[in-house]
């Protein structure tokens, strides 16, 4: 599967366009209009990786206002990545299933792609214009086989009340980040920035380094193919990201020993942030999605609540990179039962109103152009246009992502020097 580049309108969409596709969006603003017999009785099943999916169940309820006899269900599949093809080939194959960009180009998922319906078929009537173009991937035939329902990025949770209490300003560029971390340290904060456990290669270091590496490649797009192909020549373009990471550690902005106290890279990260003494918690939007539900689980936060937001990590003199990436995408099983009603549900779901509502409940970034819809993510909407990166448009593949993840971990923990990691690009494992 190959990606073809969309016209790069992401920044323009985010900062200038409130309209979400003229004709189709107007219909959505007026409300969903059913096309099928409203008395139709059938079942539609969706499978994915979430343990629970209240946001989707809320959509089921709203869809049932139009089609009350459609029975809808969601099921988590264990070992999803290895089991999904078997599930799709089974007797109880789902109508809709989670799909991910990293599946693209991996021969192991060819059988999964064989089941995917072309969602860009105009006869389906999906309002794809309401989704930011940078989130959309198409194959070599121009087909859209996955539609984003949530998006995410890399960045940090900010304790805004703590900044106000200490009379400090939230940093907007790298030098300000160094300065504010120094100020917090002077005030007794051992680790102004914390994050995922230092012992996990997919977490803290990568969250800092990967956006910077992507930013470098955006300036040198001719190197993306080499980086995807694990060509050692691409290693040099990883240097700036690794230098930025080591500077944050060497300057004491990140105390890795304090981060080592966090063993779980999801719930514990959130609950540690809710203790109220961490100015900035490095994480992804997927972690932020768990914050709302865990506010009541934190005794510290319940006793002393504070306001917080999520923003890109300011790793350049202009600010931080916003990596506009899908978090979860839906694909339709083209050979499923009740395909017409399945597509009717997708037509209902893919609208600015429903996608925003679902993102709000799940607390992930909406895939629509209304980035300020959730106040927690409001700072993301202020990202400078030149710092907005769409990995799909840039052509970044999973092989590249794996190399920067391993390099940043090995450099961050001292297992490798920057020069060694740069030279080893393509062979890191």
Residue pairs with C-beta under 8 A, 6 or more apart in sequence:
1 104
1 105
1 113
1 139
1 140
2 105
2 139
2 140
3 104
3 137
3 138
3 139
3 392
3 393
3 395
4 138
4 140
4 142
5 393
5 395
6 133
6 134
6 136
6 138
6 390
6 392
6 393
7 133
8 133
8 134
8 390
8 393
9 133
9 134
10 132
10 133
10 134
10 324
10 388
10 390
10 393
11 385
11 386
11 388
12 385
13 132
13 133
13 369
14 132
14 369
14 371
14 381
14 383
14 385
14 388
15 381
15 385
17 369
18 369
18 370
19 25
20 28
20 127
20 129
20 130
20 352
20 368
20 369
21 127
21 128
21 129
21 130
22 129
24 125
24 127
24 129
24 130
25 127
25 129
25 130
25 352
27 33
27 127
28 127
28 130
28 351
28 352
28 353
29 353
32 66
32 347
32 348
32 351
34 66
34 67
34 344
35 125
35 344
35 347
36 67
36 340
36 341
36 344
38 66
38 67
38 68
39 69
40 67
40 69
40 70
40 341
41 69
41 70
41 71
42 69
42 70
42 71
42 337
42 338
42 341
43 70
43 71
43 72
43 73
43 337
43 338
44 70
44 71
44 72
44 73
44 95
44 96
44 338
44 341
44 342
44 345
45 72
45 73
45 74
45 75
45 92
45 94
45 95
45 96
46 56
46 72
46 73
46 74
46 75
46 94
46 95
46 96
46 97
46 330
47 74
47 75
47 76
47 77
47 80
47 84
47 87
47 94
47 96
47 97
47 98
48 74
48 75
48 76
48 77
48 80
48 97
48 98
48 328
49 76
49 77
49 80
49 98
50 74
50 76
50 328
51 76
52 76
53 74
53 362
54 361
54 362
55 357
55 358
55 359
55 361
55 362
56 74
56 358
57 74
58 357
58 358
58 361
59 348
59 349
59 354
59 357
59 358
60 72
60 74
62 348
62 354
63 70
63 72
63 345
63 348
63 349
64 70
64 72
66 348
67 341
67 344
70 341
70 345
72 345
75 94
77 83
77 84
77 87
80 98
84 97
84 98
84 112
85 109
85 111
85 112
87 93
87 94
87 97
88 94
88 97
88 111
88 112
88 115
88 333
89 111
93 115
93 333
93 335
93 336
94 333
94 336
95 332
95 333
95 336
95 337
95 338
95 339
95 342
96 330
96 331
96 332
96 333
96 342
96 345
96 346
97 330
97 331
97 333
98 328
98 329
98 330
98 331
99 112
99 116
99 145
99 146
99 329
99 330
99 331
100 146
100 326
100 328
100 329
101 137
101 146
101 325
101 326
101 329
101 391
101 392
102 398
102 401
103 109
103 112
103 113
104 137
104 139
104 397
105 397
105 398
106 398
113 145
115 331
115 333
115 334
115 335
116 145
116 146
116 331
116 332
116 333
116 334
117 145
117 331
117 332
117 333
117 334
117 339
117 343
118 143
118 144
118 145
119 126
119 128
119 143
119 144
119 145
119 146
119 147
119 331
119 332
119 346
120 126
120 128
120 138
120 142
120 143
120 144
124 343
124 346
124 347
125 347
126 147
126 346
126 347
126 350
127 347
127 350
127 351
127 352
128 136
128 144
128 147
128 350
130 350
130 351
130 352
130 355
130 368
130 369
131 147
131 148
131 350
131 355
131 367
131 368
132 151
132 324
132 367
132 368
132 369
133 390
133 393
134 324
134 388
134 390
134 392
134 393
135 148
135 151
135 324
135 325
135 326
135 367
135 390
135 392
136 144
136 147
136 148
136 392
137 144
137 145
137 146
137 326
137 392
138 144
139 145
145 331
146 326
146 329
146 330
146 331
147 329
147 330
147 331
147 346
147 350
148 326
148 327
148 328
148 329
148 367
149 328
149 329
149 330
149 349
149 355
149 358
149 367
150 289
150 326
150 327
150 328
150 358
150 359
150 362
150 364
150 365
150 366
150 367
151 285
151 324
151 325
151 326
151 327
151 364
151 365
151 366
151 367
152 284
152 285
152 286
152 325
152 326
152 327
152 364
152 365
153 211
153 284
153 285
153 312
153 322
153 323
153 324
153 325
153 365
153 380
154 207
154 210
154 211
154 284
154 285
154 312
154 313
154 321
154 323
155 207
155 282
155 283
155 284
155 285
155 310
155 311
155 312
155 313
155 320
155 322
155 380
156 193
156 195
156 280
156 281
156 282
156 283
156 310
156 311
156 312
156 313
157 273
157 280
157 281
157 283
157 287
157 288
157 291
157 308
157 309
157 310
158 170
158 279
158 280
158 308
158 309
158 310
158 311
158 379
159 273
159 276
159 278
159 279
159 280
159 306
159 308
160 170
160 306
160 307
160 308
160 309
161 306
161 307
162 276
162 277
162 278
162 279
162 306
163 169
163 170
163 279
166 183
166 184
166 187
168 180
168 183
168 184
169 176
169 180
170 180
170 311
171 177
171 179
171 180
171 314
172 314
172 319
173 314
173 316
173 317
173 318
173 319
174 244
174 314
174 315
174 316
174 317
175 317
176 314
177 248
177 253
177 313
177 314
177 315
178 247
178 251
178 253
180 192
180 279
181 192
181 193
181 248
181 251
181 252
181 253
182 251
182 252
184 192
184 279
185 192
185 252
189 277
189 279
190 255
190 258
191 254
191 255
191 258
191 259
191 278
192 252
192 253
192 279
192 280
193 248
193 253
193 254
193 279
193 280
193 281
193 282
194 254
194 255
194 258
194 259
194 262
194 272
194 273
194 278
194 280
194 281
194 282
195 203
195 204
195 207
195 254
195 259
195 262
195 269
195 281
195 282
195 283
196 203
196 204
196 207
196 259
196 262
196 265
196 269
196 282
196 283
197 203
197 204
197 259
197 260
197 262
197 263
197 264
197 265
198 204
198 205
198 256
198 257
198 259
198 260
198 412
198 413
199 260
199 263
200 265
201 405
201 406
201 409
202 265
202 405
202 409
203 265
204 254
204 259
204 282
204 412
205 245
205 405
205 408
205 409
205 411
205 412
205 413
206 404
206 405
206 408
206 409
207 282
207 283
207 284
207 313
208 241
208 244
208 245
208 248
208 282
208 313
208 315
208 408
209 238
209 241
209 242
209 244
209 245
209 404
209 407
209 408
209 412
210 241
210 323
210 401
210 404
210 405
210 408
211 241
211 312
211 313
211 315
211 320
211 321
211 323
211 389
212 240
212 241
212 244
212 315
212 316
212 321
213 237
213 238
213 240
213 241
213 404
214 321
214 323
214 389
214 391
214 394
214 396
215 316
215 321
215 387
215 389
216 237
216 238
216 240
216 241
217 223
217 224
217 227
217 237
217 394
217 396
218 389
218 394
220 237
221 394
221 395
223 233
223 234
223 237
224 394
224 395
224 396
224 400
225 395
226 233
226 234
227 234
227 237
227 396
227 400
227 403
227 425
228 395
228 396
228 397
228 399
228 400
229 399
229 426
230 399
230 400
230 403
230 425
230 426
230 427
231 425
231 426
232 423
232 424
232 425
232 426
232 427
234 400
234 425
234 426
235 421
235 422
235 423
235 424
235 425
235 426
236 422
238 403
238 404
238 407
238 421
238 422
238 425
239 418
239 422
241 404
241 408
242 407
242 408
242 411
242 418
242 421
242 422
243 418
244 315
245 408
245 411
245 412
246 411
246 412
246 418
248 254
249 256
249 412
254 282
256 412
256 413
261 272
262 268
262 269
262 272
265 287
266 287
266 290
267 290
267 294
269 281
269 283
269 287
270 287
270 290
270 291
270 294
270 298
271 294
271 297
271 298
272 278
272 281
273 281
273 308
274 294
274 295
274 298
274 300
274 301
275 298
275 300
276 300
276 301
276 304
276 306
282 313
285 310
285 327
285 364
285 365
285 377
286 327
286 364
288 310
288 363
288 364
288 376
288 377
289 327
289 362
289 363
289 364
290 363
291 308
291 363
291 376
292 363
295 301
295 302
295 305
296 302
308 376
309 375
309 376
309 377
309 378
309 379
310 376
310 377
310 379
310 380
311 320
311 379
311 380
312 319
312 320
312 321
312 322
312 379
312 380
312 383
312 387
313 320
313 321
314 320
315 321
316 387
318 384
318 386
318 387
319 383
319 384
319 387
320 383
320 387
321 383
321 387
321 388
321 389
322 380
322 383
322 387
322 388
322 389
323 389
323 390
323 391
324 388
324 389
324 390
324 391
325 390
325 391
325 392
326 367
326 392
327 364
327 365
328 364
330 346
330 349
332 339
332 342
332 343
332 346
333 342
336 342
348 354
349 355
349 358
352 368
352 370
355 366
355 367
355 368
356 366
356 368
356 370
356 373
359 365
359 366
359 367
359 373
359 374
360 366
360 373
360 374
363 374
363 376
365 371
365 374
365 377
365 380
366 373
366 374
371 377
371 378
371 380
371 381
372 378
372 381
402 428
403 425
403 426
403 428
406 428
406 429
407 416
407 421
407 422
407 424
407 425
407 428
409 415
410 416
410 421
410 428
411 417
411 418
411 421
416 424
421 428
